[in-house]
Amino acid sequence: MSERNSNGRAISGQSNIGRREFIGAAVSGAVAATGALSGLGTKLSAAQSGREPYREEIHTPIAARYDVVVAGGGPSGVIAAVAAARSGADTLLVERYPFLGGNGTAGLMTCYNGFRNQRPPEALQTVKGIPAEYIAELVRLGGIADEDSYPKAKHDAAGGELPYCIGFDPEAAKVASLNLIRKEGVKLRLHSWIAGPMLDGCRVTGIIVESKSGRQAISADIVIDATGDGDIAARAGAPFMGPAQQGDRMDMSLMYRLGGVPASIKGSYDGIRIGDRVVRWGPGFGGDGLDAENLTRAEVECRLELWEEVQQIKKEPGMESVYLMQSATGIGVRETRRILGEYVVTEQDAIKGIHYPDVIAISSNPMPDYHGKRFFFEHEGFEIPYRSLVPKKIEGLVLTGRCISCEQAPFQSARSMAPAMAIGHASGCAAALSAKGQTPPRKLDVKSLQKLLLSQNAELRMSKRAT
Ligand SMILES: Cc1cc2nc3c(=O)[nH]c(=O)nc-3n(C[C@H](O)[C@H](O)[C@H](O)COP(=O)(O)OP(=O)(O)OC[C@H]3O[C@@H](n4cnc5c(N)ncnc54)[C@H](O)[C@@H]3O)c2cc1C
């Protein structure tokens, strides 16, 4: 079993045509409403009719100031915030949802992959440090799954030796994230949509949030873009690479959790299992994961299809007790922007396992959909250089998680949640060093960063490196 190739699922059929018409009607509702207004005889200005952009004049109050603001509370952002705070920075973590964990919780993708290679050579645990502390907290909370569907060698997770992947309880993951940030003194702001960066020329000086409290600015010495999609960097004007337009582009999937899976079914039931509950990969959808209309279509199609899928499972002999316990808060978006950084990790760098002097993390996860196949590295992970966390053109900003600067093939590997957490560890330390030393991220002394990471037990494979 591998992470599912997301391209295989058909989304056609008679009933879907009806759904598409319904969705089309929904997304064109705003236009229809405008038409209705003019039907009443109201004369519309050019801006009201949508021919010209609507001009806003906004004066946004600055609500607070921090050394480091982490934009996005997914696996990478949570670890980045903990690392920044531990490294001495007054740190705020901002998240749109009312809980932390990103695609691991909101997306219900409950298996952290890539703590080491999935196949030999897999002796080296390539993700350690704060991500390993996070897993220890999950273990303490009893939040580890009984079974998952990824074949791997056995390692003692409870004893701190992490296997290739860790299946987990998403509710425990939310609590483990909160416990970690509270212990480290990270300030938290939930329910806050980050609308964009505060800018002084090409320097990011904070973020703008929209919430029930209104529109507010939060200033910072350094912002970490942990939105997954690189929202802050893109809006600041950083150049970026889009997803592969064809072939390898990774589609979206709606994850779901079945309850009432009978004990007579042995093993993982093709998912991540805790007792009678199994998280599984649901319907897939293609297209742009940054386009609200496409995302709306994806949610409607996939949710309707998923309901039918579960009704079919319930009809199988012995499966009457099964029910749809939960679907993901939002469809899981695998691939959007990769921000262009000072270095782009290439496909060949990853396959050959090139060593960089500015290594700050290692990704040993396989590339799950490499020209249609799961590609396993013959080495114990490729290195991520610090330069791939520093966006071109933009100052005051550090990248983390799945939007870092790399080609599509290494992206497939490093986007997995264990390497994303290791990258978060590095971005948090880098941001704290930058803020404390008033040094732009681009000019940061990488040796100091590596020293700090090693003092926090990160794995950089330094001992194996020729000096
Ligand atoms: C269907 C699917 C299956 C996958 N399977 C696996 C797997 O088996 N194992 C594995 O390890 N990985 C898997 N992945 C990959 C993995 O889940 C992601 O790549 C990973 O979560 C990336 O971490 P991140 O912290 O960079 O981003 P995310 O997890 O996406 O976190 C980003 C956070 O930022 C928040 N955010 C985003 N934009 C804004 C904004 N504008 N304002 C405020 N908050 C914002 C989001 O709400 C979210 O909490 C899968 C992904 C998908 C979609």
The ligand as an ORCA input file, in Angstrom:
! r2SCAN-3c Opt
* xyz 0 1
  C      -5.055     13.783      0.337
  C      -3.661     13.906      0.885
  C      -3.001     12.780      1.318
  C      -1.749     12.899      1.891
  N      -1.128     11.795      2.400
  C      -0.071     11.955      3.218
  C       0.412     10.864      3.998
  O      -0.075      9.732      3.927
  N       1.446     11.115      4.852
  C       2.053     12.344      4.921
  O       2.984     12.497      5.727
  N       1.640     13.360      4.162
  C       0.577     13.220      3.342
  N       0.107     14.273      2.608
  C       0.884     15.538      2.540
  C       0.765     16.428      3.762
  O      -0.463     16.289      4.446
  C       0.994     17.913      3.459
  O       1.904     18.098      2.431
  C       1.474     18.582      4.741
  O       0.400     18.625      5.650
  C       2.077     19.937      4.503
  O       2.315     20.551      5.749
  P       2.288     22.133      5.872
  O       2.419     22.447      7.319
  O       3.253     22.714      4.897
  O       0.853     22.566      5.310
  P      -0.633     22.234      5.811
  O      -0.717     20.934      6.502
  O      -1.504     22.457      4.629
  O      -0.893     23.393      6.871
  C      -1.083     24.728      6.486
  C      -1.885     25.414      7.573
  O      -2.013     26.791      7.254
  C      -3.363     27.186      7.378
  N      -3.589     28.244      6.388
  C      -3.407     28.166      5.058
  N      -3.670     29.336      4.479
  C      -4.054     30.177      5.469
  C      -4.470     31.524      5.507
  N      -4.530     32.259      4.385
  N      -4.800     32.065      6.692
  C      -4.721     31.338      7.843
  N      -4.331     30.040      7.879
  C      -4.001     29.476      6.694
  C      -4.163     25.935      7.070
  O      -5.465     25.994      7.637
  C      -3.303     24.855      7.704
  O      -3.605     24.636      9.053
  C      -1.126     14.178      1.984
  C      -1.781     15.300      1.494
  C      -3.038     15.171      0.964
  C      -3.750     16.411      0.498
*
